[in-house]
Amino acid sequence: MVLLPAALRQAATSGELHRVTRPGDVDDQLNTLMTTEWVVYSKDCLEHTDTVVRYLARYTRRIAISNACILAVDDHQVTLRYKDYRDRDRRKQLVLDGEEFVRRFLLHVLLPVLPKGLMRVRHYGFLANRCRRRRLAQIRRALAVVETAADVEPAVGNSEPTYTCRHFG
């Protein structure tokens, strides 16, 4: 996984960032960004769930499912088209209740490797590296859900020094 600070430093070193005039510019900008208090506001969506789906789709485009595969959405279920590789690549339709659709969608969003150029959504908000464990514990307490072994992420070593954003991990 390439971290944003490391990617910025590499881009600056290779001359891709035209406004960077000295080696410390990237670190200066990162330090400035890390001192900003970022606030994420969210609330329950009790109606107009289609609006929420369209909103999220703009940020997760091409990660798990394309718009063309979603045939219908209502307040309770999602109808989608898929290719059944076990049945000679025939195109089929599948109707899922909203909760199951979101569960399956998140399985794809949380994949360890995404196609080149796509951004992983889970690194922002309550799933940001810096606050993930604490926020998930708060959410589990609020929902009265017990943490399981599958919820704990394995530690990943990195020989390259990195700067960790206080807000985004």
N, C-alpha and C positions, 0 to 999 in steps of 0.2 A: 504494500500500500504506500503510495506517495503522499506525504503530508504537504499541505499547502505551503508552509514556510520553506521547506526543502525545495519544492518546485519553483517557488519565486526566486530563491537564491540561484538555482541552476539557470533559470531564464535570464536573470541579471548577468550572470557570469558569461553566458553564451551570446549576450548582446541583444536578446529578444525584447528587453524592456528599454525602450529608447529614452525614457526620462530619467533613468538611473545613471547618474554621472560618477558616483564613487561607490566603492564596495560597501560602505556602511549604510547607504540609503535604504536598502531593503529592511535591515534590522531596525533602523529608526522608524520606518513606517509601521512595521509589525508592533513595535513597542507602543506607538501612539494608538493603534487599533486595540491593543490589549488593555489599555487603560479606560476605554469607553465602556460604560455600563449598558449592555444590550438587554432589552426587555422584550420578552415574548408574551403576548396576551392571547389567551384562548378561552373559549367558553363552550358550554354544551350547545349543540345544534338540535333543537327540538322539532324543527320543521324545515322544509326546503332542503332535504338532504341531497337532492340533485345538484344544488348550488355548491355544496361542500365537495362533492365528487368532481365537478368541473374545476373548482379551484385547485384541488390537489393534483388533478391531472396535468395542469400546466407545469407543475414542478417535478413531476415524476414521469414525464413523457418518455416513451420508448424504453422504460426500464423493465416493466413486467408485462404490459399488455398495451397494444395500440388502440386508438379510438375506433378504428375500423372493425376491431374484433368485438367491441361492446355494441350489442344490437339494441338493448333496451334496459332502462333503469327506472325503478320506481321506489317508493319509500320502503319496500320490503325485500325486493329481489333484483338481481342483475342477470340478464340473459346475454351470453357471449357465444361467439363462434370460435371453434378451435379445430386443429387438424389432428385426427386420431392416427398416430403412427402405427399403432397395432392393427388397425383395420385398413391397410393399404392406403394410408394418407388421406382418407376420406374426411371431408369437412362436416362437422357436426355442431349442434347447438347444445348448450348446457345452461340450465337455470339454477342459480345459487341464491340462497337467502343472503342478505346483506352482510351478516356477520361472517359467514363462511367465505364470501368473496374477499372481504378485507383480510381475513386470516391467510388465504392463499396468496393474495397480492403482497402482503408483508413478507411472506416466505421468499418471494423474488426480490423485493427491495432490500432485504437483509442478506442477500448472497455475499459471500466473501469477495468475489471479483465481479465487477461490472464491465460492460463493453467500454472500450476506450472513448473518452470524451463525455461520459455520463457522470453525474454527481450523485453521491450517496446521500439520500435524504436523512438517514438515521443519525448523522453526525451533528445535527442541529437541535435546538430546543432541549427538551428533557432527556434526550438520548445523547447529548454532547458528552464527549469523553470526560471533561472535568467534573460534571455533576451527575453523570449517568447513574452510578450506584446509589447515591443519596436520593435523587429524585425518584428513581424506580422504587426504592424502599418506601418513600412517602406515598406514592401512588398505590403500591400494594397494600399499605396500611389503610388507606382511604377506601379501597375496594375490598378489603378483607381477604386478600389473596396471599397465599403462602409461597415464598420463593422456592423454586425447585433447582436441582443440580443443572438442568438444561438451561436455566436462566443465567448462569454464571459464565462469563466469557473467559476463555483461556488467556493467560498472559502472553504477549507477543514481544520477543526481544528485538531490539533494534541497535545495531552497532553504530549507526550514524547519530550524532548529537542532534536533538531537535528542540525547538522552542515550543512550549505548550501554551496555547491561548487560554487565559483565565476564564473566558466565557464559552469558547467553542471546543476546547480540548486539544 
